[in-house]
Amino acid sequence: MDSMILRALRQTVRTWGSGCGFAPPPARCQICATRVSPAPQGPSSTVSFGAYAKFSGAPLKVSVIDNTWRGSRGDVPILTSEDNTVSQPAKILNFLRKQKYNADYQLSAKQGADTLAYIALLEEKLLPAVLHTFWVENDNYFTVTKPWFASRIPFPLSLILPGRMSKRALNRILLTKGEPPLFHLKEVEAQIYRDAKECLNLLSNRLGTSQFFFGDMPTTLDAYVFGFLAPLYKVCFPKVQLQEHLKQLSNLCRFCDDILSCYFRLSFAGSSPVGQDTVDANLQKLTQLVNKESNLIEKMGKSNLAEPRSFRLN
């Protein structure tokens, strides 16, 4: 067992840096992926993996990603060891399980099947709305998502890649949801938000008054649900359609708060030094800084670069 832990300590997780103003300082967090930050394919995968690593006790070293092009394709988080390089959260989770870092060891066969069913439901019903909230809704994109990523991508790629990621998110939504009789984008948007709200209601009913979905210990399903809900719950959006519905489901909000406080040692009390007032101030400063940079570049004649202004189905 000791040799296994030593080997795991030589593994490195590469991911995006800290989240939108409410992550702990780097010295306080083993796994940078636990921070609630929007990844190119949606915020859920990176946060889900970070939560699972916490639940299973996997000791990992974190390296903030420095390969911008790879990150733009959604290949984060990335786990590297002496013999392997693994990307995509599901594959990383399987890799950790093979090393005995398993958060599901106490589950029955039926609970394991339920886990797979709920994960499929999240990806089908909730993921499109999460992608839309972060990457397609213009107010959220220009106020939150674009400034966050632009601040972590070197110039001039910071002007190109966020827009490319946004278009990839839109294409994914249209490929999976833009089918007859949904011929217009507004119809697609209305449907994905209806599906997402139904999914949140189902999760709320399934959780009930329990601390976690399968009892008193968190599992893979809790990690996945947390990965989807925490960004929606904590990021300060100007357009909050799905966020407002989530905040009406008190048990899901309590679920997120409990995981953050128990496993990530975060406090969101109003007077806390890492509270919501600090979150808002940090995000506002970041947004202003990046917007000033973008305005300056536009004045220099760089305004011809592509940005997602509006979208239509052909």
C-alpha positions as CSV (number, residue, x, y, z in Angstrom):
1,M,0.0,0.0,0.0
2,D,2.8,2.4,0.8
3,S,4.5,1.8,-2.5
4,M,1.1,2.5,-4.2
5,I,0.8,5.8,-2.5
6,L,4.4,6.8,-3.4
7,R,3.6,5.9,-7.0
8,A,0.4,8.0,-7.0
9,L,2.4,10.9,-5.6
10,R,4.4,10.9,-8.7
11,Q,1.3,11.5,-10.8
12,T,0.5,15.0,-12.0
13,V,-2.9,16.4,-13.0
14,R,-2.7,19.2,-15.5
15,T,-5.7,21.5,-15.6
16,W,-6.9,25.2,-15.9
17,G,-6.0,27.4,-13.0
18,S,-8.2,28.7,-10.2
19,G,-11.9,29.5,-10.7
20,C,-14.0,32.6,-11.0
21,G,-12.9,34.4,-7.9
22,F,-14.0,31.9,-5.2
23,A,-11.2,29.3,-5.3
24,P,-8.8,28.8,-2.4
25,P,-5.2,30.0,-2.8
26,P,-3.0,27.4,-4.6
27,A,-1.2,26.5,-1.3
28,R,-4.4,25.3,0.2
29,C,-5.6,22.9,-2.5
30,Q,-4.0,19.7,-3.6
31,I,-6.0,19.4,-6.8
32,C,-6.5,22.5,-8.9
33,A,-9.3,20.7,-10.8
34,T,-11.5,21.0,-7.8
35,R,-12.0,24.7,-8.3
36,V,-15.3,25.7,-9.9
37,S,-14.1,26.8,-13.3
38,P,-15.7,26.6,-16.8
39,A,-13.8,24.1,-18.9
40,P,-14.2,24.2,-22.7
41,Q,-16.6,21.3,-22.8
42,G,-18.5,22.7,-19.8
43,P,-17.4,23.2,-16.2
44,S,-18.7,19.8,-15.1
45,S,-15.9,17.4,-16.1
46,T,-13.0,19.1,-14.4
47,V,-14.9,19.8,-11.2
48,S,-16.3,16.2,-11.1
49,F,-12.9,14.7,-11.4
50,G,-11.6,17.0,-8.6
51,A,-14.4,16.0,-6.3
52,Y,-13.9,12.3,-7.0
53,A,-10.2,12.6,-6.2
54,K,-11.1,14.2,-2.9
55,F,-13.7,11.5,-2.1
56,S,-11.3,8.6,-2.9
57,G,-8.3,10.2,-1.2
58,A,-6.1,10.1,-4.2
59,P,-2.9,12.2,-3.6
60,L,-2.1,14.1,-6.8
61,K,0.2,16.9,-7.7
62,V,-1.3,19.7,-9.8
63,S,0.2,21.5,-12.7
64,V,-1.7,24.4,-14.3
65,I,-2.0,23.8,-18.0
66,D,0.5,25.5,-20.3
67,N,-0.6,23.9,-23.6
68,T,-3.3,26.3,-24.7
69,W,-4.2,24.5,-27.9
70,R,-4.6,21.2,-26.2
71,G,-6.7,22.9,-23.5
72,S,-8.9,24.5,-26.1
73,R,-9.9,21.0,-27.4
74,G,-11.2,20.1,-24.0
75,D,-8.4,17.6,-23.1
76,V,-8.4,18.7,-19.5
77,P,-7.9,17.5,-16.9
78,I,-4.9,15.4,-18.0
79,L,-3.2,12.9,-15.6
80,T,0.4,11.9,-16.2
81,S,2.5,9.3,-14.4
82,E,5.8,7.6,-15.1
83,D,4.1,5.2,-17.6
84,N,0.8,6.7,-18.6
85,T,-0.9,9.9,-19.8
86,V,-4.6,9.8,-19.4
87,S,-7.2,12.5,-20.4
88,Q,-11.0,12.7,-20.0
89,P,-12.4,12.4,-16.5
90,A,-14.0,9.0,-17.0
91,K,-10.7,7.4,-18.1
92,I,-8.9,9.1,-15.3
93,L,-11.4,7.8,-12.8
94,N,-10.9,4.3,-14.1
95,F,-7.2,4.7,-13.8
96,L,-7.5,5.8,-10.2
97,R,-9.8,2.8,-9.4
98,K,-7.2,0.4,-10.7
99,Q,-4.8,1.9,-8.1
100,K,-7.4,1.2,-5.4
101,Y,-8.6,4.8,-5.1
102,N,-12.3,3.8,-5.4
103,A,-15.2,5.9,-3.9
104,D,-17.7,3.2,-4.9
105,Y,-16.4,0.2,-3.0
106,Q,-19.5,0.0,-0.8
107,L,-22.1,0.2,-3.5
108,S,-24.3,-2.7,-4.5
109,A,-24.8,-3.8,-8.1
110,K,-28.1,-2.0,-8.4
111,Q,-26.6,1.2,-7.0
112,G,-23.8,0.9,-9.5
113,A,-26.3,0.6,-12.3
114,D,-28.2,3.6,-10.9
115,T,-25.0,5.6,-11.0
116,L,-24.5,4.9,-14.7
117,A,-28.1,5.8,-15.4
118,Y,-28.0,9.1,-13.6
119,I,-24.7,10.1,-15.2
120,A,-26.2,9.4,-18.6
121,L,-29.2,11.5,-17.6
122,L,-26.9,14.4,-16.6
123,E,-25.1,14.4,-19.9
124,E,-28.3,14.2,-21.9
125,K,-30.5,16.6,-20.1
126,L,-28.4,18.9,-18.0
127,L,-25.1,19.3,-20.0
128,P,-26.6,21.2,-23.0
129,A,-28.1,23.8,-20.7
130,V,-24.8,24.2,-18.8
131,L,-22.9,24.6,-22.0
132,H,-25.5,27.2,-23.2
133,T,-25.3,29.1,-19.8
134,F,-21.5,29.4,-19.9
135,W,-20.7,29.6,-23.6
136,V,-23.7,30.6,-25.7
137,E,-25.7,33.1,-23.7
138,N,-24.0,36.3,-24.8
139,D,-24.3,38.2,-21.5
140,N,-22.8,35.3,-19.5
141,Y,-20.1,34.7,-22.1
142,F,-18.8,38.2,-22.4
143,T,-19.1,39.0,-18.6
144,V,-17.9,35.7,-17.1
145,T,-16.6,33.0,-19.4
146,K,-14.6,35.0,-21.9
147,P,-12.8,37.2,-19.3
148,W,-11.9,34.2,-17.2
149,F,-10.4,32.2,-20.1
150,A,-8.8,35.2,-21.8
151,S,-6.9,36.0,-18.6
152,R,-5.3,32.6,-18.6
153,I,-4.4,32.4,-22.3
154,P,-1.4,34.2,-23.8
155,F,-2.0,37.0,-26.3
156,P,-3.0,36.9,-29.1
157,L,-4.6,33.5,-28.6
158,S,-6.7,35.0,-25.8
159,L,-8.6,36.9,-28.6
160,I,-9.3,33.8,-30.7
161,L,-9.7,30.7,-28.5
162,P,-12.6,31.7,-26.3
163,G,-14.7,32.4,-29.3
164,R,-13.7,29.1,-30.9
165,M,-14.7,27.3,-27.7
166,S,-18.0,29.1,-27.7
167,K,-18.7,28.0,-31.2
168,R,-17.8,24.4,-30.3
169,A,-20.3,24.5,-27.5
170,L,-23.0,25.8,-29.7
171,N,-22.3,23.1,-32.4
172,R,-22.5,20.4,-29.7
173,I,-25.9,21.7,-28.6
174,L,-27.2,21.9,-32.1
175,L,-25.9,18.5,-33.1
176,T,-27.6,16.8,-30.1
177,K,-30.7,18.9,-29.8
178,G,-31.3,20.8,-33.0
179,E,-33.5,18.2,-34.7
180,P,-37.1,18.4,-36.0
181,P,-39.5,19.8,-34.9
182,L,-37.0,22.2,-33.2
183,F,-36.0,24.3,-36.3
184,H,-35.0,27.5,-34.7
185,L,-32.4,28.3,-32.0
186,K,-34.9,29.9,-29.7
187,E,-36.9,26.6,-29.8
188,V,-33.8,24.6,-29.0
189,E,-32.9,26.9,-26.1
190,A,-36.4,26.6,-24.6
191,Q,-36.3,22.8,-24.9
192,I,-32.8,22.4,-23.3
193,Y,-33.8,24.6,-20.3
194,R,-37.0,22.6,-19.9
195,D,-35.0,19.4,-19.9
196,A,-32.5,20.8,-17.5
197,K,-35.1,22.0,-15.0
198,E,-36.8,18.6,-15.1
199,C,-33.4,16.9,-14.5
200,L,-32.7,19.2,-11.5
201,N,-36.2,18.3,-10.1
202,L,-35.5,14.6,-10.5
203,L,-32.1,14.9,-8.7
204,S,-33.7,16.9,-5.9
205,N,-36.4,14.2,-5.4
206,R,-33.7,11.4,-5.5
207,L,-31.5,13.2,-2.9
208,G,-34.4,14.0,-0.6
209,T,-33.1,14.7,2.9
210,S,-30.0,12.4,2.6
211,Q,-26.5,13.9,2.8
212,F,-25.4,12.1,-0.4
213,F,-27.2,10.1,-3.1
214,F,-26.3,6.7,-1.6
215,G,-26.1,7.4,2.1
216,D,-23.5,9.0,4.3
217,M,-20.5,8.6,2.0
218,P,-19.9,10.4,-1.3
219,T,-19.5,8.3,-4.4
220,T,-18.9,8.8,-8.2
221,L,-22.5,9.9,-8.7
222,D,-22.1,12.6,-6.0
223,A,-18.9,13.8,-7.8
224,Y,-20.7,14.0,-11.1
225,V,-23.7,15.8,-9.7
226,F,-21.5,18.2,-7.8
227,G,-19.5,18.9,-11.0
228,F,-22.6,20.0,-12.8
229,L,-24.3,21.9,-10.0
230,A,-21.5,23.7,-8.2
231,P,-20.6,26.0,-11.2
232,L,-24.2,26.9,-11.8
233,Y,-24.7,27.5,-8.0
234,K,-21.7,29.6,-7.3
235,V,-20.7,31.5,-10.4
236,C,-22.2,35.0,-10.6
237,F,-24.1,35.3,-13.9
238,P,-26.0,38.2,-15.3
239,K,-28.5,35.8,-16.9
240,V,-29.5,33.3,-14.2
241,Q,-32.5,31.4,-15.6
242,L,-31.2,27.9,-14.6
243,Q,-29.4,29.2,-11.6
244,E,-32.6,30.6,-10.2
245,H,-34.3,27.3,-10.5
246,L,-31.4,25.5,-8.8
247,K,-31.5,27.9,-5.9
248,Q,-35.2,27.0,-5.3
249,L,-34.2,23.4,-4.7
250,S,-32.8,23.8,-1.2
251,N,-31.5,20.3,-0.7
252,L,-29.3,20.5,-3.9
253,C,-27.9,23.8,-2.6
254,R,-27.2,22.3,0.7
255,F,-25.5,19.3,-1.1
256,C,-23.1,21.7,-2.8
257,D,-22.4,23.7,0.3
258,D,-21.7,20.6,2.4
259,I,-19.2,19.2,-0.2
260,L,-17.4,22.6,-0.5
261,S,-17.1,23.0,3.3
262,C,-16.3,19.4,4.1
263,Y,-13.9,18.5,1.3
264,F,-12.6,21.9,0.0
265,R,-12.8,23.9,3.2
266,L,-14.5,26.8,1.6
267,S,-16.9,29.1,3.4
268,F,-19.4,31.3,1.6
269,A,-20.8,33.2,4.7
270,G,-21.5,36.8,4.0
271,S,-18.8,38.1,6.3
272,S,-16.2,35.4,5.5
273,P,-12.9,36.6,4.0
274,V,-13.5,34.2,1.1
275,G,-17.3,34.9,1.1
276,Q,-19.6,36.0,-1.7
277,D,-18.7,39.7,-1.4
278,T,-15.0,38.8,-2.1
279,V,-16.1,36.6,-5.0
280,D,-18.1,39.4,-6.6
281,A,-15.2,41.9,-6.1
282,N,-12.6,39.6,-7.6
283,L,-14.7,38.7,-10.6
284,Q,-15.6,42.4,-11.2
285,K,-11.9,43.4,-11.1
286,L,-11.0,40.5,-13.5
287,T,-13.8,41.4,-15.9
288,Q,-12.8,45.1,-16.0
289,L,-9.1,44.2,-16.6
290,V,-9.8,41.9,-19.5
291,N,-12.4,44.2,-21.0
292,K,-10.0,47.1,-20.9
293,E,-7.4,45.0,-22.7
294,S,-9.9,43.9,-25.3
295,N,-11.0,47.5,-25.9
296,L,-7.4,48.7,-26.3
297,I,-6.7,46.0,-28.9
298,E,-9.9,46.9,-30.8
299,K,-8.7,50.5,-31.0
300,M,-5.5,49.2,-32.6
301,G,-7.4,47.7,-35.5
302,K,-7.8,44.1,-34.3
303,S,-11.6,44.1,-34.1
304,N,-11.9,41.8,-37.2
305,L,-11.3,38.7,-35.1
306,A,-14.3,36.4,-34.9
307,E,-16.6,36.5,-31.8
308,P,-19.9,34.8,-31.2
309,R,-22.4,37.7,-31.5
310,S,-25.5,35.8,-32.6
311,F,-26.4,32.4,-33.8
312,R,-28.9,31.0,-36.3
313,L,-29.8,27.6,-37.6
314,N,-29.5,27.2,-41.3
